């Protein structure tokens, strides 16, 4: 596993917290079918898959770049959803 693991997980963690904040504060935690809840679960699943693949040494050579891009995209989506009504 590379030394960039914690750095690559930062966007996932931030996106997760934003999705959860929106789910509880704006959407009232009314249903697990809300997009914020589903995206929070997706964020955790992707971060978990990165960790599992890294521990088992199953990551392809440039997978860190793909995971970093996914984390940044999820963080951007979470940031945009915070300001949506």
N, C-alpha and C positions, 0 to 999 in steps of 0.2 A: 504494500500500500504506500502511496506517496505521502510526502509531507504536506501536501495541499488539501488534505481531507477536511480539516476544520474550516479552511477558507472557502472551499466549494460548498459546504453545507450552510454557510451564512445566509445566502439568499433564500434557501429553502426554509430555514428557521424563521426569518423575517416574514416571508410570505405566509407561512402557517399562522403566525401570530396575528397578522392582518386579517386573514380569512376568518379566524376564530373570533376576533374582535367584531368584525362585521356581522358574523352569524349571531352573536349574542346581543350586541347593542342595537344594530339596525334592523335585523330580521326577527328579533325576539326569540330566537332558537325555537321557532315554531315547528319545523319539520326537517327531517334528515334529507329531504328531497331538495332543499335549497341549494342553489349553486355554490354558495360560500362553503357549506359543509362538505359538499362533494369535492370541491377544489382543495380544501384542507386535507381531506383523506388522500387525495391524489398526491399532494405535496409530501405527506408523510411516507406514502408508499414509494415514491421516487427516491427520497432521501434514504429510506431503509434499503432499497434495492442497491443503491450505490455502496452503502456500507457493507452489505452482505457480499456483493460481488468483489469488493475490495479485499475483504478478509479472506475469501476463498481464492484469491488471485485469479479471478475469472474475467476481470475487466479487460476489454480490448485496449490496445496501446493509446489511442486518443479518445477514450471514453470520457475522460475528465473534462475535455472541451465541450462535449455534448451535454454532460450533466450540468456544467456551469451555465451553458446557454439556456437549458431548461429552467434552472433555478432563477436566472435573471428574468426570463419571460414570465414565470409564475409570480415573481416579486412585482413586476410591472403590472400584471393583471390585478394582483391584490391591491396595489396602490391606486389603480384606476377605480376599482370597485368600492374603495372606501369613500370616494367622493360622489359616487352615483347615488341617486335618490331611490 
